[in-house]
Amino acid sequence: MRYFIDITNKRFGKLVAISICGKDKKGSNIWLCQCDCGNLTKVSLGNLKSGSTISCKCEAKRLSAERNKLLFTKPTKQCSIDGCKSIVGRSGADGMCGRHYMRVKRYGDANYITPEDVWRKKCREAQPNLGKVQKQTYKKLYGKHEHRVIAERLFGPIPPGHHVHHKDGNRHNNSPENLEILSAADHAREHHTKKKI
């Protein structure tokens, strides 16, 4: 047997209990409550006592609006480094933009600039080891296919729809005398003929 608990006129968050208006599936009383915003809502006794319901959803809407404003409002604060016009992200990064923050983190100086000989050395080290290139792939030079770079230096810009062909079929032999520019159709025909042979 359930004991009746009278919570009339008692406050739970923003809600004030007015009267019982029914029962839920478990047999617990459902109370009609008035919110501070003026709306009426029905809440089970268990939710009122546990504190899981403290308003007529108006509080949840307010918190959601504040959260969305914080998340989706574009930051307008400018980087604190003199001469930098970049905008500081939400993380703040000590008042600096991402570029200057990373310079401080890596080198201890927001205005640090990598010396030319250092970044050139890093670029060279970043290039793939051409001696380990697989047979079915092309060698690359600074991110571009080496045979195309050499062909452009020899013959000028490669026209659209044209390919650079290796005469001896060796994709790694990029010597000038082994390269020629063919149309896409001629290039396909050349490879098709070699396959038949």
TORZA-495400 format. One record per residue (C-alpha): residue number from 1; residue in one letter; x, y, z. Coordinates in steps of 0.25 Angstrom, whole numbers. Layout:
// residues N
+-----+------+-------+-------+-------+
! pos ! code !    px !    py !    pz !
+-----+------+-------+-------+-------+
! NUM !    A !     X !     Y !     Z !
...
+-----+------+-------+-------+-------+
This chain:
// residues 197
+-----+------+-------+-------+-------+
! pos ! code !    px !    py !    pz !
+-----+------+-------+-------+-------+
!   1 !    M !     0 !     0 !     0 !
!   2 !    R !     6 !    13 !    -4 !
!   3 !    Y !     5 !    25 !     6 !
!   4 !    F !     0 !    38 !     1 !
!   5 !    I !    10 !    49 !     1 !
!   6 !    D !     4 !    63 !     1 !
!   7 !    I !    14 !    73 !    -6 !
!   8 !    T !     3 !    84 !    -9 !
!   9 !    N !     9 !    98 !   -10 !
!  10 !    K !    23 !    92 !    -9 !
!  11 !    R !    34 !    97 !   -18 !
!  12 !    F !    43 !    88 !   -26 !
!  13 !    G !    53 !    97 !   -34 !
!  14 !    K !    44 !   106 !   -42 !
!  15 !    L !    32 !    98 !   -40 !
!  16 !    V !    21 !    99 !   -30 !
!  17 !    A !    12 !    87 !   -28 !
!  18 !    I !    -3 !    90 !   -29 !
!  19 !    S !   -11 !    77 !   -29 !
!  20 !    I !   -11 !    63 !   -33 !
!  21 !    C !   -16 !    60 !   -47 !
!  22 !    G !   -14 !    45 !   -49 !
!  23 !    K !    -4 !    34 !   -47 !
!  24 !    D !     7 !    28 !   -56 !
!  25 !    K !     9 !    13 !   -60 !
!  26 !    K !    16 !    10 !   -47 !
!  27 !    G !     4 !    16 !   -39 !
!  28 !    S !    12 !    28 !   -35 !
!  29 !    N !     4 !    41 !   -33 !
!  30 !    I !     5 !    51 !   -45 !
!  31 !    W !     5 !    66 !   -40 !
!  32 !    L !     0 !    78 !   -47 !
!  33 !    C !    11 !    88 !   -45 !
!  34 !    Q !    12 !   103 !   -49 !
!  35 !    C !    26 !   108 !   -54 !
!  36 !    D !    31 !   122 !   -50 !
!  37 !    C !    30 !   126 !   -65 !
!  38 !    G !    15 !   124 !   -63 !
!  39 !    N !    13 !   110 !   -71 !
!  40 !    L !     6 !    98 !   -65 !
!  41 !    T !    12 !    84 !   -66 !
!  42 !    K !    10 !    70 !   -61 !
!  43 !    V !    21 !    64 !   -54 !
!  44 !    S !    22 !    50 !   -46 !
!  45 !    L !    25 !    51 !   -31 !
!  46 !    G !    38 !    43 !   -33 !
!  47 !    N !    43 !    53 !   -43 !
!  48 !    L !    40 !    64 !   -34 !
!  49 !    K !    47 !    58 !   -22 !
!  50 !    S !    59 !    53 !   -29 !
!  51 !    G !    61 !    67 !   -36 !
!  52 !    S !    61 !    62 !   -50 !
!  53 !    T !    50 !    71 !   -54 !
!  54 !    I !    52 !    86 !   -49 !
!  55 !    S !    44 !    94 !   -59 !
!  56 !    C !    34 !    93 !   -71 !
!  57 !    K !    46 !    91 !   -80 !
!  58 !    C !    48 !   106 !   -81 !
!  59 !    E !    61 !   104 !   -73 !
!  60 !    A !    66 !    94 !   -82 !
!  61 !    K !    63 !   103 !   -94 !
!  62 !    R !    70 !   114 !   -87 !
!  63 !    L !    82 !   106 !   -85 !
!  64 !    S !    82 !   100 !   -99 !
!  65 !    A !    81 !   114 !  -105 !
!  66 !    E !    93 !   119 !   -96 !
!  67 !    R !   101 !   107 !  -100 !
!  68 !    N !    98 !   109 !  -115 !
!  69 !    K !   102 !   123 !  -114 !
!  70 !    L !   115 !   119 !  -108 !
!  71 !    L !   118 !   108 !  -118 !
!  72 !    F !   113 !   115 !  -131 !
!  73 !    T !   117 !   129 !  -129 !
!  74 !    K !   129 !   133 !  -138 !
!  75 !    P !   141 !   138 !  -129 !
!  76 !    T !   144 !   152 !  -131 !
!  77 !    K !   157 !   154 !  -122 !
!  78 !    Q !   169 !   158 !  -130 !
!  79 !    C !   183 !   151 !  -128 !
!  80 !    S !   191 !   158 !  -117 !
!  81 !    I !   204 !   158 !  -125 !
!  82 !    D !   207 !   172 !  -131 !
!  83 !    G !   204 !   172 !  -146 !
!  84 !    C !   196 !   160 !  -147 !
!  85 !    K !   181 !   161 !  -151 !
!  86 !    S !   177 !   147 !  -149 !
!  87 !    I !   165 !   143 !  -141 !
!  88 !    V !   167 !   135 !  -128 !
!  89 !    G !   159 !   122 !  -127 !
!  90 !    R !   150 !   118 !  -116 !
!  91 !    S !   162 !   111 !  -109 !
!  92 !    G !   168 !   124 !  -106 !
!  93 !    A !   183 !   119 !  -108 !
!  94 !    D !   188 !   130 !   -98 !
!  95 !    G !   182 !   141 !  -107 !
!  96 !    M !   189 !   137 !  -119 !
!  97 !    C !   185 !   131 !  -132 !
!  98 !    G !   189 !   116 !  -136 !
!  99 !    R !   201 !   120 !  -144 !
! 100 !    H !   208 !   128 !  -133 !
! 101 !    Y !   203 !   119 !  -122 !
! 102 !    M !   210 !   107 !  -129 !
! 103 !    R !   223 !   115 !  -130 !
! 104 !    V !   223 !   118 !  -115 !
! 105 !    K !   220 !   104 !  -112 !
! 106 !    R !   231 !    98 !  -122 !
! 107 !    Y !   242 !   109 !  -121 !
! 108 !    G !   239 !   118 !  -109 !
! 109 !    D !   237 !   130 !  -118 !
! 110 !    A !   224 !   135 !  -125 !
! 111 !    N !   232 !   142 !  -136 !
! 112 !    Y !   242 !   131 !  -139 !
! 113 !    I !   244 !   128 !  -154 !
! 114 !    T !   251 !   116 !  -158 !
! 115 !    P !   265 !   119 !  -165 !
! 116 !    E !   265 !   117 !  -180 !
! 117 !    D !   276 !   106 !  -179 !
! 118 !    V !   268 !    98 !  -169 !
! 119 !    W !   255 !    98 !  -176 !
! 120 !    R !   262 !    95 !  -189 !
! 121 !    K !   269 !    83 !  -183 !
! 122 !    K !   255 !    78 !  -177 !
! 123 !    C !   249 !    79 !  -191 !
! 124 !    R !   260 !    70 !  -197 !
! 125 !    E !   259 !    60 !  -185 !
! 126 !    A !   244 !    60 !  -188 !
! 127 !    Q !   246 !    55 !  -202 !
! 128 !    P !   243 !    41 !  -205 !
! 129 !    N !   256 !    31 !  -206 !
! 130 !    L !   256 !    30 !  -221 !
! 131 !    G !   264 !    17 !  -220 !
! 132 !    K !   252 !    10 !  -214 !
! 133 !    V !   241 !    14 !  -223 !
! 134 !    Q !   233 !     2 !  -228 !
! 135 !    K !   235 !    -2 !  -243 !
! 136 !    Q !   220 !     1 !  -246 !
! 137 !    T !   221 !    15 !  -240 !
! 138 !    Y !   227 !    28 !  -245 !
! 139 !    K !   238 !    36 !  -238 !
! 140 !    K !   234 !    49 !  -232 !
! 141 !    L !   242 !    62 !  -231 !
! 142 !    Y !   236 !    72 !  -221 !
! 143 !    G !   222 !    66 !  -222 !
! 144 !    K !   222 !    65 !  -237 !
! 145 !    H !   224 !    54 !  -246 !
! 146 !    E !   239 !    55 !  -250 !
! 147 !    H !   237 !    51 !  -265 !
! 148 !    R !   227 !    62 !  -266 !
! 149 !    V !   236 !    73 !  -260 !
! 150 !    I !   248 !    69 !  -269 !
! 151 !    A !   238 !    69 !  -281 !
! 152 !    E !   233 !    83 !  -278 !
! 153 !    R !   247 !    88 !  -277 !
! 154 !    L !   251 !    82 !  -291 !
! 155 !    F !   238 !    84 !  -299 !
! 156 !    G !   231 !    95 !  -291 !
! 157 !    P !   217 !    94 !  -285 !
! 158 !    I !   210 !    80 !  -288 !
! 159 !    P !   197 !    83 !  -296 !
! 160 !    P !   184 !    78 !  -290 !
! 161 !    G !   181 !    64 !  -294 !
! 162 !    H !   195 !    60 !  -296 !
! 163 !    H !   204 !    50 !  -289 !
! 164 !    V !   219 !    49 !  -287 !
! 165 !    H !   224 !    35 !  -292 !
! 166 !    H !   236 !    27 !  -288 !
! 167 !    K !   241 !    22 !  -301 !
! 168 !    D !   248 !     9 !  -295 !
! 169 !    G !   236 !     6 !  -286 !
! 170 !    N !   245 !     8 !  -273 !
! 171 !    R !   237 !    18 !  -265 !
! 172 !    H !   249 !    21 !  -256 !
! 173 !    N !   258 !    25 !  -268 !
! 174 !    N !   255 !    40 !  -269 !
! 175 !    S !   267 !    44 !  -278 !
! 176 !    P !   263 !    55 !  -288 !
! 177 !    E !   266 !    45 !  -300 !
! 178 !    N !   256 !    35 !  -295 !
! 179 !    L !   244 !    45 !  -293 !
! 180 !    E !   234 !    50 !  -304 !
! 181 !    I !   221 !    56 !  -303 !
! 182 !    L !   209 !    49 !  -310 !
! 183 !    S !   194 !    51 !  -311 !
! 184 !    A !   186 !    42 !  -302 !
! 185 !    A !   181 !    33 !  -313 !
! 186 !    D !   196 !    32 !  -319 !
! 187 !    H !   201 !    29 !  -305 !
! 188 !    A !   190 !    18 !  -303 !
! 189 !    R !   193 !    12 !  -316 !
! 190 !    E !   208 !    11 !  -313 !
! 191 !    H !   206 !     4 !  -300 !
! 192 !    H !   196 !    -6 !  -307 !
! 193 !    T !   206 !    -9 !  -318 !
! 194 !    K !   216 !   -12 !  -308 !
! 195 !    K !   207 !   -21 !  -300 !
! 196 !    K !   204 !   -29 !  -313 !
! 197 !    I !   219 !   -31 !  -316 !
+-----+------+-------+-------+-------+
